[in-house]
Amino acid sequence: MAKLNIVCGNILDYLDNKDLIVNSSNENMLCGSGVCNLIYKKANKKLLEEYCKKQYKDNMKVNEIRFTTGFNLGIDILHIYCPKYYEYKDNNVAIDDLLFSYYKIVIEAKKNMYKGIISVSLGTGAHGYKHNDIAKKVVDLLNYLVLKYDIDFTLVLPNEETKEMYCN
């Protein structure tokens, strides 16, 4: 049964019963900061970076999705190069492009037969989106998508205060 789960803490603590983790990638698919760093380290940074360099020669474009094995993670990785809020002149367009990221993730996951997705709130780190600007829109979209595509999606947030923002 499709469901949106909203939790808080370390994304790596919630991998049970998931088959896909979302990595907000940089354009060259190298180990980055924040959650990207956690994912690469847990997977085996050296193996994952070598795999990405061998499989993908060109840099990623905004909202492009690429799949890789997860090596030591035990689940596959969906890499997406998300839009950066501060690169837009129109805040609404920036938010719409971020929402399109979530849409693409669910569509591509379903197309590739994944059933349990786990992700942090995309774009809210170095990419500049604010939780209070996107929380309701992200939750509304994910609730719609999980039911339409019969997929489980776990959204991992940094703390209880942020979780409350998404749950209300």
C-alpha positions in Angstrom: 0.0 0.0 0.0 1.4 3.4 -1.1 2.3 5.8 1.7 4.2 8.9 2.4 6.3 8.7 5.6 7.8 11.7 7.2 10.6 11.1 9.7 13.5 13.0 11.1 17.1 12.1 11.7 19.9 10.5 9.7 18.7 9.1 6.3 21.0 6.1 6.7 19.0 5.0 9.7 15.9 4.4 7.6 17.1 2.2 4.7 15.2 -0.9 5.8 12.5 -2.0 3.3 13.7 0.6 0.8 15.2 -0.2 -2.6 16.2 3.4 -3.7 17.9 6.3 -2.0 17.8 9.8 -3.6 21.1 11.7 -3.8 20.9 15.4 -4.6 24.0 15.2 -6.8 26.4 17.8 -8.0 26.7 18.1 -11.8 29.8 15.9 -12.0 28.5 13.1 -9.7 31.4 13.4 -7.3 31.1 13.1 -3.6 29.8 16.4 -2.3 28.8 17.8 1.1 25.9 17.1 3.4 23.8 14.1 2.7 25.6 13.4 -0.6 28.8 13.0 1.5 27.0 10.5 3.8 25.6 8.5 0.9 29.0 8.3 -0.9 30.9 7.3 2.3 28.4 4.6 3.2 28.3 3.3 -0.3 32.1 3.3 -0.7 33.2 6.6 -2.1 36.0 5.3 -4.2 33.9 2.6 -5.9 30.9 4.9 -6.5 33.0 7.7 -7.9 34.8 5.3 -10.2 31.5 3.8 -11.4 30.0 7.3 -12.0 33.1 8.4 -14.0 33.0 5.2 -16.1 29.3 5.1 -16.7 28.6 8.8 -17.3 31.0 11.0 -19.3 29.0 14.3 -19.4 28.0 16.5 -16.5 24.4 16.3 -15.3 21.8 18.9 -16.3 19.2 20.4 -14.0 16.6 17.7 -13.1 18.5 15.0 -14.9 18.2 11.6 -13.2 20.8 8.9 -13.2 20.8 5.5 -11.5 23.8 3.7 -10.0 24.3 0.7 -7.8 24.6 1.6 -4.1 27.5 -0.8 -3.4 27.7 -1.0 0.5 24.4 0.8 0.9 22.5 -2.4 -0.1 20.1 -0.3 -2.3 20.4 1.6 -5.5 21.0 5.3 -5.8 19.0 7.8 -7.8 21.1 10.8 -8.5 19.4 14.0 -9.4 20.9 17.4 -10.1 18.4 19.7 -8.5 17.8 23.3 -9.3 19.4 26.0 -7.2 17.0 28.5 -5.7 19.5 31.4 -5.9 19.9 31.0 -9.7 16.3 32.1 -10.4 14.9 35.6 -10.7 11.3 34.3 -10.1 10.8 32.5 -6.8 7.7 30.7 -8.1 9.6 29.3 -11.0 12.4 28.1 -8.7 9.9 26.3 -6.5 8.1 24.8 -9.5 11.4 23.4 -10.8 12.1 21.9 -7.5 8.7 20.3 -7.4 9.4 18.9 -10.9 12.4 17.2 -9.3 10.2 15.2 -7.0 7.8 14.4 -9.9 10.7 13.1 -12.0 12.0 11.0 -9.1 8.7 9.2 -8.6 8.1 8.7 -12.3 11.5 7.3 -13.0 11.5 5.2 -9.9 8.2 3.6 -10.9 9.3 3.2 -14.5 12.4 1.3 -13.2 10.3 -0.9 -10.8 11.4 0.6 -7.5 8.8 0.5 -4.7 10.4 2.1 -1.7 12.1 5.5 -2.1 13.9 7.4 0.6 15.1 11.1 0.3 15.8 14.1 2.3 14.1 17.4 1.5 15.7 18.3 -1.8 17.3 21.7 -2.3 17.1 22.8 1.3 20.8 22.7 1.9 23.4 24.5 -0.3 20.8 25.0 -3.0 19.0 27.6 -1.0 15.4 26.6 -0.7 13.7 27.3 2.6 11.6 24.6 4.3 8.8 27.0 5.1 8.5 28.0 1.4 8.3 24.4 0.1 7.0 22.1 2.8 3.2 22.2 2.0 3.8 22.0 -1.7 6.2 19.1 -1.4 3.9 17.1 0.9 0.8 17.8 -1.3 2.7 16.7 -4.4 4.2 13.6 -2.7 0.8 12.5 -1.3 -0.7 12.7 -4.8 2.3 10.9 -6.4 2.5 8.0 -3.9 -1.2 7.2 -4.4 -1.2 7.6 -8.2 1.9 5.5 -8.7 1.5 3.1 -5.8 4.9 3.7 -4.3 6.2 4.3 -0.8 8.2 7.5 -0.2 10.0 8.3 3.0 11.0 11.9 3.5 13.8 12.4 6.1 14.0 15.8 7.7 16.8 17.2 9.9 14.8 17.7 13.2 11.4 17.6 14.9 10.7 21.3 14.3 11.2 20.9 10.5 9.1 17.6 10.6 6.3 19.6 12.2 6.4 22.1 9.4 5.9 19.3 6.8 3.3 17.4 8.8 1.1 20.5 9.4 
